[in-house]
Amino acid sequence: MRDLLLDIRACNYCEKYLPLGPKPIVSAHPETKIALVSQAPGSIAHLSGIPWDDPGGRELKRWLDVSDDIFYNPKNFAIIPIGFCYPGKGKSGDLPPRPECAPLWHQPLFDHMAALELMILIGQYAQKYYLEKDAKNTLTATVKAYHEYLPKYFPLPHPSPRNRFWRTKNIWFDHEVLPILQQKVKEVLV
């Protein structure tokens, strides 16, 4: 696993497409229990090298009901985005993750994680990649049907502050989904 992570962090496969250059961000361990599969690091993570160290990350940790110490322990949570590098800014947010990373690196990573029990799929890119034809027509429908994907997957919206309108329109998420997510995380991390 150590050598694989070094190879990923040294990857420059799609360098010519990345406005800030390659800086793959990934965290995993052979004993990882939960994988957080999301879109791609944002500009803040690119600059700091620390994934989820932004308002969206604080919200995600609240959703999971975990402290920073638990969250950043790779034996608890692997952080495996669909695209490992910041893809750049688009018209209404960050660009989509680069399509090269997941096919190139995900399976070798997961092959090294024998203790993995749960993959939390954060946002539409992770859900489409892993759920494929089983994903619903919308992210909202997929998240609402989270129980259909258990015990392997748990789909979530992205916790970014940009999604506050989604949260306002879907108040069921806080009352129906988050308690089950928190319970599942506690069960797996015991």
N, C-alpha and C positions, 0 to 999 in steps of 0.2 A: 504493500500500500504506500509506503514512504516513497519509493521510487516512482510510482505512478503519479502521486501528487506533485513530486518534483518535475516530472515530465509535463504535466498539465500546466503548472505555474510557469514553465519555460516556453510554453506554446506561443508561436507567433504565426500560426497558419493563416489567419485572416487579417494580418496586420494592415494591409493596404486599404481595408474597409473601415478601420477604426480611427475616428478623428483624434482621439487622445492616445492612440497606440495601444498595444496589447498589455494587459495587466490582469491575467486570469485570477479570479477570486473563487476559491473552493475550500471546503473544509470537510474532512471525513476521517473515519477511523474504522479498523476492522470490527470493533465492538459497537459501532453506531446502531442505535435502536430506531431512530426516526430520521427520515430524510426530508428536508425542506427543499422542494423543487419549485423554483420561481422563474421569473422572466430573465433578468440579467442584472448585474450590479448597476446602481445609479452613479451619477457623477460624484456624489459624496463618498460612496464606497470606493470608487476608482481612486480618488485623491488620498483617502486615508488607508485604504487596504483592509478596512474593517467592514464586513458585510452587515447590513441591517442596522447600522449605527446612524439612524436618521429618524424622522417622525414616523415613517412607515414601520420601521423596525421596532420602535417603542410600542406602537399599536399591536404589531404581531406578537410581541412578548406578552402584552396584556391579554390578547386573545388566547394564547397558550397557557397563561397564568404561570409563567416561569420567570425567574430572576436572570440577570445577565450571566451569572456564574453557571447556571444550569444550561442556558441557551448556548453559550459559547464553548461548552465542553463537547468536543467532537464525539465522545462516547455516547452522548445523549442525542445530539442533533448534527447530522451532516448538512452542509449548506451547498447545494448542487443546483446552480441555475441552468436553464436551458442554454443560455449563452454565458460564458464565463467572464467576458469582458464588457465594459460599458460600450454600447453600440452607437451612442451619439444622440443628439436631440432632434426630435421631429416637430411637426406643427403643433401637436397637442400633447406633448410628453416625449418620453424617450422613444427612440426607434425600436422596432422589434429586435429580439435577440438574433444574433448571427445563427444561421441554420447549420453551420458546420460542427459546433461543439457537441451537442447532444449525441448525434450518431457516432462521433469520433470517440468520446470519452465516457459517456454515461454507463454503458454496459460493463466496461472494464472496472469502473468504480464499484458498481453494484455487485459484481462478481467477488469483490474483496470484502463485502459486508454481510457475513453469514448471520449476524444477530439482528439484521434489519427486520422490523415488524410493521412499520407504517411509513407510507410516503404521503406527505401533505403537499398537495398540488395547489400552488398559489398562483391564481390568475389563469387567463385563457390559454396562454402559450403552453404552460405545463400540462393543463388539462387536455388540450387537443393532442399533445405529443403522447401522453401516456394512456388516456382513455380512448383515443382514436374514435372509432364509430360508436362507442358507448357513451361519449359525451352528448349531452343534450344540445338543442339548437342554440341555447344562450348560456352564458356563464351563470346567470341567475337560476335558470332551471337546473343546471348541473349542481350548483351549490345546494339548492333546495332538496335535491335528490341524493345528498351525501351518503345516506344510509345504504343506497344501492351499491356503493363502491367499497364499503367496508367489508372485510377488515384490512385490506391492502392499501386502499387509497382514501384520502379525505380531502375533497376539493374545497378551496376557499377563494373568496375574491382577493384582490390585492389590497393590503392594508394602507396604501398610500392615502394621504390627505386629499388627493384629487378624487378619490372615490367616496367622499362624504355624501354626495348626492345619491349614490347607490345605497348607502347605509340608511339615509333618510327615507328612501322609497321602500326599503326592505327591512322594516323594523323587526320582522320575524327572525332575522339572522342572530341578533343579540340574545333573544329569548329561547330560540329553538335549537340553534346550531352551536353557539359558543359553549353552553354547558356540556354538551356531548363531546365536543372537541377537548375541552379541559379534562373531562373524565377519562377520555381515551388516552390523552398524553400522560396523565398520572398513572394509569394502569400500565402503560408500556414502560415508563421510567422507573417503576418500582424495582 
